[in-house]
Amino acid sequence: MPINLYRGDSRPPADIKAAGGFNAWVPLTQPLAVALVNRCMGQPPPYAPVALPPPANTTPLQAALNSNNPINLLTLMAEIKKGKSHDTVHISTDVSPAAGGYGTSYVYRMTMTLNYQRNGRGAVIPVGNNSAVLASAVSTNLVFDGATMPASQLIALTGVGAVGLTEVAFLTSIPYAYITDYQEPGGNVWLPMP
């Protein structure tokens, strides 16, 4: 069963379509997203190197990846949130349309079938249409669209932010096919994507 996620964006639908969907400022390939998650599973060294593309390769996240310290998914979520504009490696989405928009932007709705693992370990559980399963104030859930994370096209992290909103931060691009409809800035009617 699919779940809806939302994203606010100043670009009109034609621009989102032309871009092929949503991409981070510094897009990660699927293999690089898998390597990043694997590096941040909290295991001891030796660590496989993970080199982020420029300009993300000069961020605190890259410095943490280059260190000899273990990193867990909660730390990874915190580090990707430190990214500023042009060095960001994730795409923010939310489980609520209200949090997806900024009042003066378009709000896009995406429909996808996802699975998750608490802290990236244990049973793979379907999210279904229950966004509450993605919320965790003390851990980070690993979210993906395949039977396993390495076999997935979509890879994300989720957790509860400081204001209690559940963010789903995608480490992979979100293809246009998942974006079903949108609201115009200040609007409340869902319109189909072109």
C-alpha positions as CSV (number, residue, x, y, z in Angstrom):
1,M,0.0,0.0,0.0
2,P,1.5,3.4,-1.0
3,I,2.1,6.4,1.2
4,N,2.0,10.1,0.2
5,L,4.9,12.4,0.9
6,Y,5.1,16.1,0.2
7,R,7.6,18.7,-0.8
8,G,7.5,22.5,-1.1
9,D,9.4,23.9,-4.1
10,S,9.3,27.4,-5.7
11,R,9.6,25.9,-9.2
12,P,6.4,25.3,-11.3
13,P,5.4,21.8,-12.4
14,A,6.8,22.2,-15.9
15,D,10.3,22.8,-14.4
16,I,10.0,19.8,-12.1
17,K,9.0,17.7,-15.1
18,A,11.9,19.1,-17.2
19,A,14.3,18.2,-14.4
20,G,13.0,14.6,-14.3
21,G,11.7,15.0,-10.7
22,F,13.5,16.1,-7.6
23,N,17.3,16.1,-7.3
24,A,19.6,17.2,-4.5
25,W,21.9,20.1,-5.2
26,V,24.6,17.4,-5.1
27,P,22.9,14.3,-6.4
28,L,24.1,10.9,-5.2
29,T,23.9,7.9,-7.4
30,Q,22.2,4.8,-6.0
31,P,25.5,3.0,-5.5
32,L,26.9,6.0,-3.6
33,A,23.8,6.3,-1.5
34,V,24.1,2.6,-0.6
35,A,27.8,3.1,0.3
36,L,27.0,6.2,2.4
37,V,24.4,4.3,4.4
38,N,26.6,1.3,4.8
39,R,29.5,3.5,6.1
40,C,27.0,5.0,8.7
41,M,25.7,1.8,10.2
42,G,27.9,2.2,13.4
43,Q,30.2,-0.7,12.7
44,P,33.9,-0.5,13.7
45,P,36.8,0.2,11.3
46,P,38.2,-0.5,8.7
47,Y,35.8,1.7,6.7
48,A,35.3,1.7,3.0
49,P,36.0,5.2,1.6
50,V,33.0,7.2,0.6
51,A,33.8,10.3,-1.5
52,L,31.0,12.7,-2.0
53,P,30.8,14.7,-5.2
54,P,31.9,18.3,-5.2
55,P,31.1,20.6,-3.5
56,A,29.8,18.2,-0.8
57,N,33.3,16.8,-0.6
58,T,34.3,19.8,1.5
59,T,31.4,19.6,4.0
60,P,31.5,18.5,7.7
61,L,29.7,15.3,6.4
62,Q,32.7,14.4,4.3
63,A,35.1,15.2,7.2
64,A,33.1,12.8,9.4
65,L,33.2,10.1,6.6
66,N,37.0,10.6,6.4
67,S,37.5,10.1,10.1
68,N,38.2,6.9,11.8
69,N,35.1,7.2,14.0
70,P,32.0,5.1,13.7
71,I,28.9,7.0,12.5
72,N,25.3,5.8,13.0
73,L,22.2,6.8,11.0
74,L,21.1,9.3,13.5
75,T,24.5,11.1,13.1
76,L,24.2,10.9,9.3
77,M,20.7,12.5,9.5
78,A,22.1,15.3,11.6
79,E,25.1,15.8,9.3
80,I,23.1,15.9,6.0
81,K,20.8,18.5,7.7
82,K,23.9,20.7,8.2
83,G,24.2,21.0,4.4
84,K,23.5,24.4,3.0
85,S,21.9,25.0,-0.3
86,H,24.5,24.1,-3.0
87,D,26.3,21.4,-1.1
88,T,23.2,19.4,0.1
89,V,23.1,15.7,-0.7
90,H,19.5,15.1,0.3
91,I,16.0,16.0,-0.8
92,S,13.6,17.0,2.1
93,T,10.1,15.7,2.0
94,D,7.5,15.5,4.8
95,V,4.5,13.3,5.7
96,S,2.2,16.4,5.9
97,P,1.2,18.7,3.1
98,A,1.3,21.6,5.5
99,A,5.0,21.0,6.3
100,G,5.8,20.4,2.7
101,G,5.1,24.0,1.7
102,Y,6.3,27.4,2.7
103,G,3.1,29.4,2.0
104,T,4.6,31.0,-1.1
105,S,5.7,27.8,-2.9
106,Y,4.1,25.0,-4.8
107,V,3.4,21.9,-2.7
108,Y,4.0,18.6,-4.5
109,R,2.5,15.2,-3.5
110,M,4.4,12.0,-4.2
111,T,3.0,8.6,-4.0
112,M,5.3,5.7,-3.4
113,T,5.4,2.2,-1.8
114,L,8.1,2.1,0.8
115,N,9.6,-0.2,3.4
116,Y,11.7,0.7,6.5
117,Q,14.0,-0.7,9.1
118,R,14.5,0.9,12.6
119,N,18.1,2.1,12.7
120,G,18.7,0.3,9.4
121,R,18.6,-3.1,11.1
122,G,16.2,-6.0,11.7
123,A,12.9,-6.7,9.9
124,V,12.0,-5.0,6.7
125,I,8.5,-3.5,7.4
126,P,6.1,-2.0,4.8
127,V,5.3,1.6,5.6
128,G,1.8,1.2,4.1
129,N,-0.2,4.4,4.5
130,N,0.8,4.8,8.1
131,S,3.2,7.8,8.3
132,A,3.4,7.3,12.1
133,V,5.7,4.3,11.6
134,L,8.3,6.7,10.1
135,A,8.5,8.9,13.2
136,S,11.1,8.3,15.8
137,A,12.6,11.0,18.0
138,V,15.4,8.8,19.3
139,S,16.5,6.9,16.2
140,T,16.6,7.2,12.5
141,N,14.8,4.8,10.2
142,L,16.2,3.6,6.9
143,V,13.5,3.9,4.2
144,F,13.7,2.3,0.8
145,D,11.4,1.1,-2.0
146,G,12.8,-2.4,-2.7
147,A,13.0,-5.7,-0.7
148,T,16.4,-4.6,0.6
149,M,18.2,-1.2,0.7
150,P,20.9,-2.3,-1.8
151,A,18.2,-3.4,-4.3
152,S,16.3,-0.1,-4.0
153,Q,16.0,2.9,-6.4
154,L,14.8,5.2,-3.5
155,I,16.8,5.4,-0.3
156,A,16.0,7.8,2.5
157,L,16.4,8.5,6.2
158,T,13.6,9.6,8.5
159,G,13.3,11.0,11.9
160,V,11.4,13.7,13.9
161,G,12.8,17.2,13.8
162,A,13.0,19.7,16.6
163,V,9.5,21.0,15.9
164,G,7.9,17.5,15.9
165,L,7.6,17.2,12.1
166,T,8.5,13.9,10.4
167,E,11.0,14.5,7.6
168,V,11.9,11.9,5.0
169,A,15.3,12.9,3.6
170,F,16.0,11.1,0.3
171,L,19.6,10.3,-0.5
172,T,18.6,9.4,-4.0
173,S,16.8,11.4,-6.6
174,I,13.0,11.2,-6.7
175,P,11.9,10.4,-10.3
176,Y,9.1,12.4,-11.9
177,A,6.9,9.3,-12.1
178,Y,6.4,9.4,-8.3
179,I,5.1,13.0,-8.3
180,T,1.4,12.8,-8.8
181,D,-0.1,16.2,-8.2
182,Y,0.5,19.7,-6.8
183,Q,-1.0,22.7,-5.2
184,E,-0.3,26.2,-6.4
185,P,1.2,28.7,-4.0
186,G,-1.4,29.6,-1.4
187,G,-3.9,27.1,-2.9
188,N,-5.6,24.1,-1.5
189,V,-6.8,22.3,-4.6
190,W,-4.7,19.3,-5.8
191,L,-4.0,19.5,-9.6
192,P,-2.5,16.7,-11.7
193,M,1.1,17.0,-12.8
194,P,1.5,17.8,-16.5
